[in-house]
Amino acid sequence: MSTVKIILTVLQLLSGLAVTVVVLMQSGKSAGLSGAIAGGAETFLSKGKAKSLDAKLAKATKWFAIAFVLLTLALNLIK
């Protein structure tokens, strides 16, 4: 196994673990009609939503997932 493949495999493992941890840290969304009404009012009235912990976790989830997919594709292309 080449050094590049080992490094990419370790990075893929770390990014997969990071995605799992970040997703589990996010707060759950309320379900049902009462959750939709309260959630809509909450997001409408909150001005600093982009600075909240949930927004940062959502952004981190997106970037770690992109890294995971790209590493998976790179590992698939390396033979």
SULURGI-V550646 format. One record per backbone hydrogen bond with DSSP energy under -0.5 kcal/mol. NH is the residue of the N-H (numbers start at 1). CO is the residue of the C=O. E is the energy in kcal/mol with one decimal. If there is no record, write none. Layout:
BEGIN
NH:CO:E, NH:CO:E
END
This chain:
BEGIN
6:2:-1.9, 7:3:-2.5, 8:4:-2.6, 9:5:-2.1, 10:6:-2.3, 11:7:-2.4, 12:8:-2.3, 13:9:-2.3, 14:10:-2.4, 15:11:-2.4, 16:12:-2.3, 17:13:-2.2, 18:14:-2.3, 19:15:-2.4, 20:16:-2.0, 21:17:-2.6, 22:18:-2.7, 23:19:-2.3, 24:20:-2.1, 25:21:-1.5, 26:22:-0.8, 26:23:-0.7, 35:31:-0.5, 36:32:-1.7, 37:33:-2.2, 38:34:-2.5, 39:35:-2.4, 40:36:-1.8, 41:37:-2.0, 42:38:-2.2, 43:39:-2.2, 44:40:-1.7, 45:41:-2.2, 46:42:-1.4, 47:45:-0.6, 51:48:-1.0, 52:49:-1.2, 56:52:-1.8, 57:53:-2.5, 58:54:-2.3, 59:55:-2.0, 60:56:-2.3, 61:57:-2.4, 62:58:-1.9, 63:59:-2.1, 64:60:-2.7, 65:61:-2.3, 66:62:-2.0, 67:63:-2.2, 68:64:-2.3, 69:65:-2.4, 70:66:-2.5, 71:67:-2.5, 72:68:-2.2, 73:69:-2.4, 74:70:-2.5, 75:71:-2.5, 76:72:-1.8, 77:73:-1.8, 78:74:-1.6
END
